[in-house]
């Protein structure tokens, strides 16, 4: 059985929206939606929020920057 994807996407109200196997796919989802307040978390805990759309920037401006930021922050909490 495959492991559960570790990257989670939440809406601005904190409701679970999706899980992704790669932060790239989570960033692509935020990029496509373009809604302020959506987050990418490593797991479900709010403390593990790695990116907040609008507050940290806009994934649509640079998905590379979004993914780099997410991975850097994830490494800091590991």
C-alpha positions, 0 to 999 in steps of 0.5 A, spaced: 500 500 500 502 506 498 503 512 503 499 517 504 501 524 500 504 528 505 503 535 502 496 538 504 492 544 501 487 547 505 482 553 503 482 560 507 477 557 512 482 551 514 478 546 510 482 540 507 482 541 500 487 536 497 493 532 498 499 531 493 505 527 493 509 533 491 509 540 493 510 542 485 503 539 484 500 543 491 503 549 488 500 548 481 493 547 485 494 554 488 497 557 482 490 555 478 486 557 484 489 564 485 485 565 492 488 568 497 489 565 504 490 558 501 495 554 504 500 548 503 502 544 509 507 538 510 501 534 514 495 536 517 498 541 523 497 548 522 503 549 525 506 546 519 504 551 514 509 552 509 506 557 504 500 561 505 497 564 498 498 572 498 501 572 505 508 569 502 507 571 495 503 569 489 504 562 486 502 564 479 508 569 479 513 564 480 511 556 482 519 555 482 519 560 488 513 557 491 516 550 491 523 552 493 520 556 499 516 550 501 522 545 501 526 550 505 521 551 510 520 543 510 527 542 511 527 547 517 522 543 521 525 536 519 
